[in-house]
Amino acid sequence: MQKMTFIVRSMQPQDMGSAIKLSNAEGWNQTENDWKLFLESRGNVCMVAECDNKVIGTTTAINYSNNVAWIGMVLVDKNYRGLGVSKALLTNILKRLETFKSVKLDATPLGQQVYKKLEFKDDYQIARMTTSRMHDLSSDDINDVVSESIKEKHIAEIIALDEVTFGANRAQLIKYLARKYPGNAMLLKRNDRLIGFVLGRDGSKYHQVGPVVASSPADAKILVAKALKKLVDQPVVVDVPRDKEALLAWLSSIGFTEQRYFIRMYKKENPLPGITSNQYLICGPEFG
């Protein structure tokens, strides 16, 4: 390719169609609703690279309560790779995130090398597990447990538990998932105390289950199973921290296989780690 010039600028609503085309071209799972959340939520930072009036790259950063910025959707048109587009996008967006206490992301193994050059450090690995067709589950220890659908009255309590577990307030994300996909939102209580929840969303290729927050592996399995029972005959994806060995083994036993893995990374320091032992499924690499 001849030498070309491009600019990096803020993403605008009219760029939405181009962004969706880029993610679809890579076979990623995001939908128009997800892109709207990135672009329309206050405080988020969304950038595009543009060449000859064509969007050739994107990146986003979700603002979690002005404390944690979560980078995602680093996409470059395959015809413009190797020309410094992703580096320019990341350099620009990181300048806008300098006031945050923490900047994090979930990287592919290839992206990991790029982020290390930008002073990101490894935290832990996350396995992406998929099934092309969810089979019906019939387990007495699951069926005997009563879960409750998440209603509007529960959302504040869910946000509070998630904040402690994740390490930052993700109110915009929790509200989006609970309200947009209420059929996938369930909680567990014991002695009238919230001990866990599961959320989920539709994707362009798979239904994504997550995040799942729980106080024990047994409770996590119950929540995941309750969600999966609603998705019989559908393709499903889950992203599981590798230290959740029992959950990974159970998912494998019911037909899930590992598709790829991500590396959770943070820039320089990690002052807001949350309670990782209680994080059983993440929401996806674009959301954390």
C-alpha positions as CSV (number, residue, x, y, z in Angstrom):
1,M,0.0,0.0,0.0
2,Q,1.2,3.5,-0.8
3,K,1.9,5.9,2.1
4,M,-1.3,7.0,3.5
5,T,-2.5,9.6,6.1
6,F,-5.2,9.2,8.6
7,I,-6.7,11.1,11.4
8,V,-7.9,10.1,14.9
9,R,-11.0,11.8,16.2
10,S,-14.0,11.3,18.5
11,M,-16.6,8.9,17.3
12,Q,-19.9,10.5,16.3
13,P,-23.4,8.9,16.0
14,Q,-23.1,8.8,12.2
15,D,-20.0,6.5,12.6
16,M,-22.1,3.8,14.2
17,G,-22.8,1.9,11.0
18,S,-19.1,1.8,10.1
19,A,-18.2,0.6,13.6
20,I,-20.7,-2.2,13.4
21,K,-19.3,-3.2,10.0
22,L,-15.8,-3.4,11.5
23,S,-16.9,-5.6,14.4
24,N,-19.0,-7.8,12.1
25,A,-16.1,-8.3,9.7
26,E,-14.1,-9.7,12.6
27,G,-16.9,-12.1,13.6
28,W,-17.2,-10.3,17.0
29,N,-20.3,-10.7,19.1
30,Q,-21.3,-7.0,19.6
31,T,-24.7,-5.7,18.5
32,E,-26.0,-2.2,17.7
33,N,-27.3,-2.0,21.2
34,D,-23.8,-2.5,22.6
35,W,-22.3,0.1,20.3
36,K,-25.0,2.6,21.4
37,L,-24.1,2.0,25.0
38,F,-20.4,2.7,24.2
39,L,-21.3,5.9,22.3
40,E,-24.3,7.3,24.2
41,S,-23.4,6.8,27.8
42,R,-22.0,9.9,29.6
43,G,-18.3,9.9,30.3
44,N,-17.4,7.2,27.8
45,V,-14.6,7.9,25.3
46,C,-15.0,6.5,21.8
47,M,-12.4,7.1,19.0
48,V,-12.2,6.4,15.3
49,A,-9.4,6.5,12.8
50,E,-10.4,7.9,9.5
51,C,-8.7,7.8,6.1
52,D,-10.2,9.5,3.0
53,N,-13.5,10.0,4.9
54,K,-13.7,6.2,5.7
55,V,-13.6,4.9,9.2
56,I,-10.8,2.3,9.3
57,G,-10.5,1.8,13.1
58,T,-12.1,2.2,16.4
59,T,-11.5,2.0,20.1
60,T,-13.7,2.6,23.2
61,A,-13.2,3.3,26.9
62,I,-16.1,2.8,29.3
63,N,-16.1,5.2,32.3
64,Y,-16.8,3.3,35.5
65,S,-17.6,6.1,38.0
66,N,-14.5,8.2,37.0
67,N,-12.3,5.6,38.7
68,V,-11.8,2.7,36.2
69,A,-11.6,3.2,32.4
70,W,-12.2,0.0,30.5
71,I,-10.7,-0.1,27.0
72,G,-12.3,-2.3,24.3
73,M,-13.3,-2.5,20.7
74,V,-9.8,-2.0,19.3
75,L,-10.5,-2.7,15.7
76,V,-8.6,-1.9,12.5
77,D,-9.8,-2.7,8.9
78,K,-7.7,-5.6,7.7
79,N,-6.6,-3.5,4.6
80,Y,-5.0,-0.9,6.9
81,R,-3.2,-3.0,9.4
82,G,0.6,-2.7,10.1
83,L,0.4,1.1,9.5
84,G,0.3,2.3,13.0
85,V,-3.5,2.8,13.2
86,S,-4.1,0.8,16.4
87,K,-1.1,2.5,18.1
88,A,-2.4,5.9,17.2
89,L,-5.9,5.1,18.5
90,L,-4.5,3.7,21.8
91,T,-2.1,6.6,22.3
92,N,-4.9,9.1,21.8
93,I,-7.4,7.4,24.0
94,L,-4.9,6.9,26.8
95,K,-4.2,10.6,26.9
96,R,-7.8,11.1,27.6
97,L,-7.8,8.6,30.4
98,E,-4.9,10.1,32.5
99,T,-7.1,11.2,35.3
100,F,-8.5,7.7,36.0
101,K,-7.2,5.7,39.0
102,S,-7.1,2.6,36.9
103,V,-7.1,1.7,33.2
104,K,-7.8,-1.9,32.3
105,L,-8.6,-4.2,29.4
106,D,-8.9,-7.9,28.3
107,A,-6.3,-8.6,25.6
108,T,-5.9,-11.3,23.0
109,P,-2.5,-13.0,23.1
110,L,-1.5,-10.9,20.0
111,G,-2.7,-7.7,21.5
112,Q,-1.0,-8.5,24.8
113,Q,2.4,-7.7,23.2
114,V,1.1,-4.3,22.0
115,Y,-0.2,-3.4,25.4
116,K,2.9,-4.3,27.2
117,K,4.8,-1.7,25.2
118,L,2.2,0.8,26.5
119,E,3.0,-0.1,30.2
120,F,0.2,-2.6,30.7
121,K,0.9,-5.5,33.1
122,D,-0.7,-9.0,33.1
123,D,-3.3,-9.8,35.8
124,Y,-4.9,-13.2,35.0
125,Q,-6.3,-15.2,32.1
126,I,-9.9,-15.7,31.1
127,A,-11.1,-18.6,29.0
128,R,-13.8,-18.1,26.4
129,M,-16.1,-21.1,26.3
130,T,-18.7,-21.6,23.7
131,T,-21.4,-24.1,22.6
132,S,-23.2,-23.9,19.3
133,R,-26.3,-25.4,20.7
134,M,-27.2,-25.4,24.4
135,H,-28.6,-28.7,25.6
136,D,-31.3,-29.0,28.2
137,L,-30.1,-29.3,31.8
138,S,-31.8,-31.5,34.3
139,S,-30.1,-31.4,37.7
140,D,-32.0,-31.8,41.0
141,D,-29.6,-29.7,43.0
142,I,-30.2,-26.8,40.6
143,N,-34.0,-27.3,40.2
144,D,-34.5,-27.3,44.0
145,V,-33.0,-23.9,44.4
146,V,-35.3,-20.9,44.0
147,S,-33.9,-18.0,42.1
148,E,-35.6,-14.6,41.7
149,S,-35.9,-12.5,38.6
150,I,-34.2,-9.1,38.9
151,K,-36.8,-6.3,39.1
152,E,-36.3,-2.6,39.1
153,K,-36.4,-2.6,42.9
154,H,-33.3,-4.9,43.0
155,I,-31.1,-2.9,40.7
156,A,-29.5,-0.6,43.3
157,E,-28.6,-3.6,45.5
158,I,-27.1,-5.4,42.5
159,I,-25.1,-2.3,41.6
160,A,-23.7,-2.2,45.2
161,L,-22.7,-5.8,45.2
162,D,-21.1,-5.5,41.8
163,E,-19.2,-2.4,42.8
164,V,-17.5,-4.2,45.8
165,T,-16.8,-7.3,43.6
166,F,-15.6,-5.6,40.4
167,G,-13.8,-2.7,42.1
168,A,-15.7,0.2,40.6
169,N,-19.3,1.3,40.2
170,R,-20.7,0.0,36.9
171,A,-24.2,1.4,37.3
172,Q,-24.7,2.2,33.5
173,L,-23.8,-1.3,32.5
174,I,-25.9,-3.1,35.2
175,K,-28.9,-0.9,34.4
176,Y,-28.5,-1.6,30.6
177,L,-28.3,-5.3,31.1
178,A,-31.1,-5.6,33.7
179,R,-33.5,-3.4,31.7
180,K,-32.7,-4.4,28.2
181,Y,-32.5,-8.1,28.9
182,P,-34.7,-8.7,31.9
183,G,-35.4,-12.3,31.0
184,N,-31.7,-13.1,31.6
185,A,-31.4,-11.3,34.9
186,M,-31.7,-13.4,38.1
187,L,-30.5,-13.2,41.7
188,L,-30.0,-15.5,44.7
189,K,-30.8,-14.5,48.3
190,R,-30.1,-16.3,51.5
191,N,-31.6,-15.2,54.8
192,D,-32.9,-12.1,52.8
193,R,-29.4,-11.2,51.9
194,L,-28.2,-10.9,48.3
195,I,-25.5,-13.5,47.6
196,G,-25.2,-13.5,43.9
197,F,-26.6,-12.5,40.5
198,V,-26.4,-13.3,36.8
199,L,-27.0,-11.0,33.8
200,G,-26.8,-11.6,30.1
201,R,-27.4,-10.2,26.7
202,D,-28.0,-11.1,23.1
203,G,-25.1,-11.0,20.7
204,S,-24.7,-11.1,16.9
205,K,-23.4,-14.7,17.0
206,Y,-23.9,-16.0,20.6
207,H,-26.0,-15.2,23.6
208,Q,-23.5,-14.0,26.3
209,V,-24.1,-15.1,29.9
210,G,-22.3,-12.8,32.3
211,P,-21.4,-11.1,34.5
212,V,-21.9,-13.6,37.3
213,V,-21.1,-12.6,40.9
214,A,-21.5,-15.2,43.6
215,S,-20.3,-15.9,47.2
216,S,-19.3,-19.6,46.4
217,P,-18.6,-21.9,43.5
218,A,-21.9,-23.8,44.3
219,D,-23.9,-20.6,44.1
220,A,-22.1,-19.6,40.9
221,K,-23.0,-22.9,39.3
222,I,-26.6,-22.5,40.3
223,L,-26.8,-19.0,38.7
224,V,-25.1,-20.1,35.5
225,A,-27.3,-23.2,35.2
226,K,-30.5,-21.2,35.8
227,A,-29.4,-18.8,32.9
228,L,-28.5,-21.7,30.6
229,K,-31.8,-23.5,31.1
230,K,-33.4,-20.5,29.4
231,L,-31.2,-20.8,26.4
232,V,-31.9,-24.4,25.2
233,D,-31.0,-24.9,21.5
234,Q,-29.3,-21.5,21.3
235,P,-25.5,-20.7,20.8
236,V,-24.0,-19.5,24.0
237,V,-20.6,-17.9,25.0
238,V,-19.2,-17.4,28.5
239,D,-15.9,-15.9,29.6
240,V,-14.5,-17.6,32.7
241,P,-11.5,-16.6,34.8
242,R,-9.1,-19.5,34.7
243,D,-8.9,-19.9,38.5
244,K,-12.6,-21.0,38.5
245,E,-11.5,-24.6,37.8
246,A,-14.7,-26.3,39.0
247,L,-16.9,-24.1,36.9
248,L,-14.7,-24.6,33.8
249,A,-14.8,-28.4,34.3
250,W,-18.6,-28.4,34.7
251,L,-19.0,-26.3,31.6
252,S,-16.9,-28.7,29.6
253,S,-19.0,-31.6,30.9
254,I,-22.2,-30.1,29.5
255,G,-20.8,-29.4,26.0
256,F,-18.8,-26.1,26.2
257,T,-15.4,-26.0,24.5
258,E,-12.6,-23.4,24.8
259,Q,-12.5,-21.1,21.8
260,R,-9.7,-18.7,22.8
261,Y,-8.5,-16.9,25.9
262,F,-7.9,-13.3,27.0
263,I,-5.4,-11.8,29.4
264,R,-6.7,-9.2,31.8
265,M,-4.3,-6.3,32.0
266,Y,-3.9,-3.1,33.9
267,K,-1.8,0.0,33.2
268,K,1.0,0.6,35.6
269,E,-0.9,-0.1,38.8
270,N,-4.0,-1.9,40.0
271,P,-5.4,0.1,42.9
272,L,-9.0,-1.2,42.4
273,P,-8.8,-5.0,42.0
274,G,-12.2,-5.8,43.5
275,I,-12.9,-9.3,44.9
276,T,-11.8,-11.5,42.1
277,S,-12.6,-14.7,44.0
278,N,-16.3,-13.8,43.7
279,Q,-16.2,-13.0,39.9
280,Y,-17.2,-16.2,38.1
281,L,-18.1,-14.9,34.7
282,I,-17.1,-11.5,33.2
283,C,-19.4,-9.5,31.0
284,G,-17.1,-9.9,28.0
285,P,-13.8,-8.4,27.1
286,E,-15.4,-5.1,25.9
287,F,-17.1,-4.5,29.3
288,G,-14.9,-6.3,31.9
